[in-house]
Amino acid sequence: MSSARTPHFPAVRARRARVHASHSGSIELASRASVQRQAPVWLFDLDNTLHDASYKIFPEINISMTAAVMESLNVDEPTANILRTKYWKRYGATMIGMVRHHNIRAHDFLHRSHRFDVRPLIRAEKGLAFKLNQLPGRKVLVTNAPLHYARAVLKHLGILRCFDSLWGVEQMKLHGHFRPKPSVTMMRHILAHEGVHPKRAILVEDTLENLRGARAAGLRTVHVFHPGTPFSHGKNGRPDFVDLRVKNVGHLLLRKHPVRGTF
């Protein structure tokens, strides 16, 4: 690994434009501020949570990731596939293995491995921006995917402005090491950076292991499950570290079985 010191990258802000309220009633403004303090903070995963990544995105990522490994290490496709899978299972991201074991620059590899047009590959539920805006409290994106890819997906879905800040895998770095989900330490770091107490935070996510890590950090959890979710096979029922199980974001609005203490 290069001896050059890698700078720390905080979460990227994606705040919506605030509309100035000319109302002179200070009581109303104070009431709004009180409600905002009490509202939950939603931490959303991206792939297979906000859109159906199993439809076309994941196959394309696998192809691009393998090609990036081949290009970076000058190896054949079978070898690249083995390394891609090995590092993903061990570290939660192929990029981390490439950095640790092959001295590959993280930024370069992330762009090589996600160098494709997301627009024809995305499938998601309708009215997603409206549904997200109906959830009380602010929203933060926390994904193990690279930031440029996350931005492209959110922009195509029309929901980029629904989020107050974005955490990509590049931002999940502590003491010189990448710590993506399900790292409990990183989840606590994210909450501290966002100024949120764990009891007010809810992770909405398709991967059970990441939800387990969030619960260990003190968060409440929502498991987004559908038949195409590749990280929940063989799981029956709801694990004890999951507060709510839904099929999509719209189900959060039904409130028939709300996350404890959120509404």
PyMOL commands that set and color helices and strands:
alter all, ss='L'
color gray80, all
select helices_A, chain A and resi 26-38+57-73+77-91+94-102+106-113+119-121+128-134+147-157+160-162+169-171+184-194+198-200+208-216+249-253
alter helices_A, ss='H'
color red, helices_A
select strands_A, chain A and resi 12-13+41-44+139-142+165-167+173-174+177-178+201-205+220-224+244-246
alter strands_A, ss='S'
color yellow, strands_A
deselect
rebuild
show_as cartoon
